[in-house]
Amino acid sequence: MSDFLEVMKGRRSIRRYLPKEISDETMQTVLESVRWAPSWANSQCWELILISDQNLKRDLQSAVSERNPSTNAVVDAPVLIALCGKLKSSGYYKGSAPTKFGDWFMFDLGIMCQTICLAAHAVSLGTVVVGLFDHERAGEIVGLPADHEVVALIPMGYSDQQPSPPKRKEMAEFCHHNIFGRS
Ligand SMILES: Cc1cc2nc3c(=O)[nH]c(=O)nc-3n(C[C@H](O)[C@H](O)[C@H](O)COP(=O)(O)O)c2cc1C
């Protein structure tokens, strides 16, 4: 457990990468973790596109604003992963969505996203979740079918920086005792 907490607390968003390739074996280890992420009724609605082609990375970079702090990481990381989700498969029962929230694909992809980032960190790879970009354009670039969405881009590679952890809320700020607002 202490190893797990170490991985959890030690993971940082990495936005500068060394020009060092990721071996197939290391990549397989990271991707294997995705298979074990939980999802709504085990729907596993995710699709991952692993991009190593520099031209394709540059095309995707054009969908990310220049003001995004991870714009360069999208091209500089040896691998860019596009996290995609199939619509209307998570959160559905017999074709209808029984909960207030409708499609749960964002939720399942969020869990999977954290799983992949932690697995990467455990094998000394850095990642950053990039969520602020033109999702329509990114979908067109990677040739996504209409019933799928690109939710996030994850640059992945060996880190060329050691960022300090951004400040976290204290537990008491988000934990409530029995009733909301009671500490
Ligand atoms: C859903 C999501 C979207 C994010 N989008 C971006 C982004 O577009 N650009 C960026 O540089 N960082 C992005 N981040 C990274 C966060 O800024 C970062 O996780 C947060 O500041 C905490 O820092 P840490 O990851 O080092 O703990 C995103 C993170 C998440 C979870």
The ligand as a MOL file (V3000), in Angstrom:
LIG
                    3D

  0  0  0     0  0            999 V3000
M  V30 BEGIN CTAB
M  V30 COUNTS 31 33 0 0 0
M  V30 BEGIN ATOM
M  V30 1 C -9.3690 16.4830 -17.1660 0
M  V30 2 C -8.0400 17.2030 -17.1360 0
M  V30 3 C -7.7360 18.0990 -18.1400 0
M  V30 4 C -6.4900 18.7370 -18.1390 0
M  V30 5 N -6.1780 19.5690 -19.1920 0
M  V30 6 C -4.9450 20.1260 -19.2330 0
M  V30 7 C -4.5740 20.8980 -20.3660 0
M  V30 8 O -5.3210 21.0830 -21.3260 0
M  V30 9 N -3.3110 21.4180 -20.3740 0
M  V30 10 C -2.4200 21.2190 -19.3440 0
M  V30 11 O -1.2960 21.7080 -19.4240 0
M  V30 12 N -2.7710 20.4870 -18.2620 0
M  V30 13 C -3.9930 19.9350 -18.1810 0
M  V30 14 N -4.3410 19.1410 -17.1110 0
M  V30 15 C -3.3610 18.9050 -16.0240 0
M  V30 16 C -3.7320 19.6520 -14.7210 0
M  V30 17 O -3.4490 21.0100 -14.8730 0
M  V30 18 C -2.9350 19.0330 -13.5450 0
M  V30 19 O -3.2920 17.6800 -13.4100 0
M  V30 20 C -3.1950 19.7610 -12.2180 0
M  V30 21 O -2.7270 21.0850 -12.2680 0
M  V30 22 C -2.5090 19.0370 -11.0300 0
M  V30 23 O -1.1160 18.9060 -11.2480 0
M  V30 24 P -0.4170 17.4720 -11.1710 0
M  V30 25 O -1.0200 16.6420 -12.2900 0
M  V30 26 O 1.0480 17.7010 -11.3940 0
M  V30 27 O -0.7060 16.8660 -9.8430 0
M  V30 28 C -5.5680 18.5010 -17.0860 0
M  V30 29 C -5.8840 17.5880 -16.0830 0
M  V30 30 C -7.0940 16.9280 -16.1090 0
M  V30 31 C -7.4060 15.9020 -15.0370 0
M  V30 END ATOM
M  V30 BEGIN BOND
M  V30 1 1 1 2
M  V30 2 1 2 3
M  V30 3 2 2 30
M  V30 4 2 3 4
M  V30 5 1 4 5
M  V30 6 1 4 28
M  V30 7 2 5 6
M  V30 8 1 6 7
M  V30 9 1 6 13
M  V30 10 2 7 8
M  V30 11 1 7 9
M  V30 12 1 9 10
M  V30 13 2 10 11
M  V30 14 1 10 12
M  V30 15 2 12 13
M  V30 16 1 13 14
M  V30 17 1 14 15
M  V30 18 1 14 28
M  V30 19 1 15 16
M  V30 20 1 16 17
M  V30 21 1 16 18
M  V30 22 1 18 19
M  V30 23 1 18 20
M  V30 24 1 20 21
M  V30 25 1 20 22
M  V30 26 1 22 23
M  V30 27 1 23 24
M  V30 28 2 24 25
M  V30 29 1 24 26
M  V30 30 1 24 27
M  V30 31 2 28 29
M  V30 32 1 29 30
M  V30 33 1 30 31
M  V30 END BOND
M  V30 END CTAB
M  END
